[in-house]
Amino acid sequence: MTGIVRGFEVTKNRDGTKNILMLKVEISGPDDVQSVEYMSHAGDDHIPPIDSIVIVLQAGKAWKIAIASNEGNNFDSSLNEGERKLYAPGGAYIKLLDDGKIELNGNTDFAVAFNDLKAGFDQFRVDYNAHFHTETGTVTTVPTVFSIASIDSAKVAGVKLP
């Protein structure tokens, strides 16, 4: 059977040892909202959005579980076989592609190891500012205009890499 998610609560399992997600699911109509434990794939913790559709299985006389959910006609037709897209209702998404690439919210820019790049750039700036200019004969001068260039504004704090 299918149902519509109307709410949720994170609570403890029957033994009180692990967190579980309990959905409030409308089964046969607005007056039939039941508590249903949600079981997603291993390694894929998420809360189905309100109003999404879930498949509900009877797992005993008094125990029902929801095993899948969707948001209606929201499937990404650009995915190839074996690829996966994880997304949040607000628009953020991660695509795991079959060629080993990962896309975060699109594919128009690249992630970098910012700390390594910053260290190299900062050393370049120090070396640039310390260099001497040779003029006629043996007279040398220090630059009168020093670089204050920085790459700090290029850092994307919301993306972390190992």
C-alpha positions, -999 to +999 in steps of 0.1 A: +000+000+000+010+036-003+006+065+020+014+102+022+039+117+047+022+141+071+049+144+098+078+127+115+096+121+148+130+108+156+127+085+186+143+054+201+138+018+189+119-007+211+151-016+230+159+021+235+194+017+221+192+033+186+175+063+170+148+055+145+126+077+122+089+074+127+067+089+100+031+101+104+016+086+073-019+091+059-030+057+047-066+056+035-077+092+041-071+123+063-086+106+093-063+075+090-028+088+099-006+061+114+029+060+129+051+040+106+089+033+110+109+045+080+137+022+068+159+037+041+190+021+025+221+016+046+242+047+046+213+069+034+197+087+063+171+112+052+137+124+062+111+122+034+095+156+027+060+163+039+035+153+012+058+127-003+045+093-012+058+062+007+054+025+002+041+009+034+045-028+042+027-047+069+055-064+089+033-080+116-001-076+131+007-042+146+039-031+129+042-013+096+073+000+079+078+025+051+106+014+027+107+040-001+096+075-008+094+100-036+083+135-043+061+127-072+074+135-108+108+148-097+131+122-113+163+135-129+162+120-164+199+129-170+211+101-148+228+071-164+225+035-152+241+031-118+243+068-110+226+084-080+213+119-071+207+129-035+188+162-031+171+183-006+138+202-012+156+235-011+176+227-042+209+214-029+220+181-045+249+157-049+253+135-080+274+104-079+284+097-115+294+064-131+327+078-142+338+084-105+330+122-105+309+139-078+288+170-087+278+193-059+249+217-069+260+217-106+291+212-127+303+246-138+333+250-114+359+229-097+367+222-060+404+227-049+424+219-019+422+256-007+446+254+021+474+241-002+466+266-028+466+294-003+499+284+012+515+284-023+499+317-033+509+334+000+545+322-005+545+336-040+533+370-027+561+370+000+587+361-027+573+388-051+574+415-024+610+406-014+625+407-049+648+434-061+650+453-094+683+458-110+688+491-126+718+506-144+752+494-131+751+478-096+723+499-081+693+478-070+660+490-057+632+475-037+598+477-053+577+507-042+544+490-049+538+458-029+513+431-037+484+427-014+467+401-036+447+374-018+427+344-028+408+343+004+375+354-013+377+322-035+372+299-005+339+280-005+334+272+032+304+250+025+325+224+006+351+203+025+376+179+009+400+155+026 
